[in-house]
Amino acid sequence: MTGKFIETPYDHLTYRIIGCAMAVHRRRGPGYREDTYQRDLEVRFAENGLAYVAQKNIEVYDSENGDVLVGYYIPDFIVEEKVVVEIKALRGLDNSHIAQVIAYLAVTGCPIGLLLNFGTRSLQKRRIFPPRDVVEHRVNRQWLFMPDWLKVEQPEA
């Protein structure tokens, strides 16, 4: 196979998820709100026997000590405890959406993410993998990663 396709142990699972998303997009098309696509995907996942958690609050701790809760990440879905699925209903995707999925991968420990955009004529889909440095740094069973675009500089005292 040519191109940039990377085979993973989770290809069968990601194909099933993408198949569900394509069925939803075929039925609805673009133009709906994100939560409408999310509810439709929940129905499709259940019909296809995919275990999922929707809108799970995931605690994020500071990257210095790892003991201060700084907020929560809320991915749209975690499927089979392996794949983070983030859905959008936009005219197009940009790097901030990819960074969002990478951040979710970091805090969940999932090995692969799917970014799905229902807002275009054809379903946009991107498989996203965590960067190697994120995979290698895990402390006290909590991923300590905060992308640069989320960091807030503290005022000097």
C-alpha positions, 0 to 999 in steps of 0.5 A: 500500500502506498501513501502514509497509511500506518497499520495498527493493531486497532485498524479493525476497531477504527474501521468499525467506528468510521463505518458508524460515522459514515452511516450517520453522515449518509443519513444526515449529511452536513448542517446539523449541530454536533450534539445531533451527530453525537446522539446518532453515533451513540445509537450506531455504536450500540447497534454495532456492539461497540462499548463506549463512554460518552462525554467522560470528565477526565481530570488533568493535573499540573505538569510540575508536581502532578498533584494539583487539579487544573481542569478537565478534558471531555472527549466526545467518546472513548470506544472500547477503552482504546480509541478517543473519538472527537467529533466536529460539525464545522466547515473544515478542520485545523491544527487546533482540532488535531492538538485537542485530540492529541491532548485527549490521547495524553490524558486517557492513555489511549493508543489512537484517536479519531477526529471526525468532521460531519460539517462537510459534504463528505465525512472528514476523518483523521486517525491521530497517534500520540507523540512518542514523548507523550507515550513515554512520560507517565507518572503515578498512573496519570499522564502529565501533558499539557500542550503549549496552546493550553498553558497559561503563564503565571504572573511573577510575584 
